Amino acid sequence: MSLSDSDSFQSAVEVLEVEEDEASSADAASFETAKTSRRPKSVSFTAEAPAFFRGRKTVAVAPGARGESEEDGVESQDESREQTAANIDTLLSNAIADSDDSLDGGAVARNTLANTRANSSPSRPVSRLQQRSHSQVRPPPAPAAPRLQSLDIFRGATILGMIVANYQIESVAWPILLHPPWIGLSLADLVFPSFLFIMGVAIPISMKSGKKSYQSILKRSLKLIAIGLLLNIPFSTIATFRFAGVLQRIGIVFWIVASAYKAIPSPNLFNFVFPSFLLGVWGLLTRVLVVPIANSSPFPDLPPCPAFHDPAFSYYEPPHCTAESYLDVSLFGRNHTYQNLPFDNEGTLSTLTSCITAIAGVVVGTSLQRAVQNDYSDGSWRMRLCFRLGMQSFGCLAVSGFFVICLGVPICKNLWTPSFVGVCLFFSIGVFGWMFWVVDGGSGTRRSVVVTDAEQSSLLGGTSSENVLAPYSSNAKVPLGFETLASCGRNPLALYIFSEVLVFALSAMGWYIPLFEFLFGWIQWGGLGSLLWSLLWALVVIAPFGVYLDSIKWYWRM
């Protein structure tokens, strides 16, 4: 290549660089003009975009046409880039033709032409709408933590069982569906302890985030107590107002157990030492508070209490000679107990051992923490958990037998004796373990599976071809009726209050007993009429109401 040819080639390259800079400046100006041309539709004006090169016609932007101005700007950029590429081809082709006599010069020119074409090839820029749509693309969210269906199902069965027990007609009901007068056990006695147990199961699950403070725990307890006191108003007067009740005990037990669960750092201290302390206090007060009423007549209308040396003496009966009776009457007064009895069904001393029932639920709930998290194992631990729940259930039954046989402590709900706690936990843990096996952990559920390639990208948002484990999930068909129980279990407080208000309204209007007599009073076979009456309210009125509240996603939370 001669010196003149080299000068010609260098001039061509310089011309190309100048024109490329001008094209870039023109592109920026066109976009700036398109941006400034956006005005409200109420303003009429015409903005003229500059010509990119000499001799080109100007582009008029329609008033208020935001999208059209962007498209015009993009088309103008495309045309300018195409014109730049054509000028580059022409200039460099002439330089190559002048330098064909030199192999090195021609090769350099051809390489320069190829590189320049590659760098200046027209490419359509991405519109702002496309950029916005790409910016909104996010990786798939992490799999949602599964909900423990067996927890809702057991809670729903408990609340409906409580309604069945409360709606019995005592004069004609079967004894097994009524609370025994003092010592003994019936199906009705198992309902309330089951509710305290399942409340304990929910405590570690609801507090796993660590956001619940002592103030929030106390606030929830006070709300429950206040609602319970309000429900007692229609059934009493000022002189006979009852301070204790079902919701009052639930609120007190929740405050004690939840606060202790948050305050005690060691699981062994909470699982063993704390309930042992409560049991020790209950046993001590049971014996100490009997001293003032032994060999005396605390109630003129009741027989006198036996002395310590009397063969008939017992720490657990008769009812008016127990520590529970002495403490309840001393704090509330006999006029403010349930039906003016010398004790209260949800009295003071029995609240201590009621806390042990909830603590047992907390122990079970702690072992279920993994069930409400994304489980990437094979799920076999769930079967082992069901086996442990079964063993714990029979262990509670053995403890109850020890208290009855070896220590002579009777099974009594009103006193909430340790033997009563053991029998109720045998029932509660056993039934809940069976429900967990059927719904959340049995052989009908799908184990975690290996997901690869495209499945991984769609399920977990990954791009690697490595094998991963998808979360454990349950696809077992829920047995018939469990869906209804689960719906009721998601709103137990609302259903309980609704049932209590309904009973009061029917009684106040004088319709409760006449309606029973009209529907089922003609059935003379045992307590079948009373059972059908209570099932009517539980399954035909209360349960559909719970399903409706669940369908509209309305839940009463404390």
Secondary structure as UniProt FT lines:
FT   HELIX           3..36
FT   TURN            41..42
FT   STRAND          47..49
FT   TURN            54..55
FT   STRAND          59..61
FT   TURN            63..64
FT   HELIX           66..98
FT   TURN            99..101
FT   HELIX           103..119
FT   HELIX           128..135
FT   HELIX           149..166
FT   TURN            170..172
FT   HELIX           175..177
FT   HELIX           187..190
FT   HELIX           191..206
FT   TURN            207..209
FT   HELIX           214..232
FT   HELIX           233..235
FT   TURN            239..240
FT   HELIX           246..263
FT   HELIX           267..268
FT   HELIX           269..273
FT   HELIX           274..288
FT   TURN            289..290
FT   HELIX           291..293
FT   TURN            294..295
FT   TURN            300..301
FT   TURN            308..309
FT   TURN            311..312
FT   HELIX           319..321
FT   HELIX           323..331
FT   HELIX           334..336
FT   HELIX           338..340
FT   TURN            345..346
FT   HELIX           350..367
FT   HELIX           369..372
FT   HELIX           380..405
FT   TURN            413..416
FT   HELIX           418..435
FT   HELIX           436..441
FT   TURN            443..444
FT   STRAND          450..451
FT   HELIX           453..460
FT   STRAND          468..469
FT   TURN            480..481
FT   HELIX           482..489
FT   HELIX           492..508
FT   TURN            509..510
FT   HELIX           512..519
FT   TURN            520..522
FT   TURN            526..527
FT   HELIX           528..535
FT   HELIX           536..542
FT   HELIX           543..551
FT   TURN            552..553
//
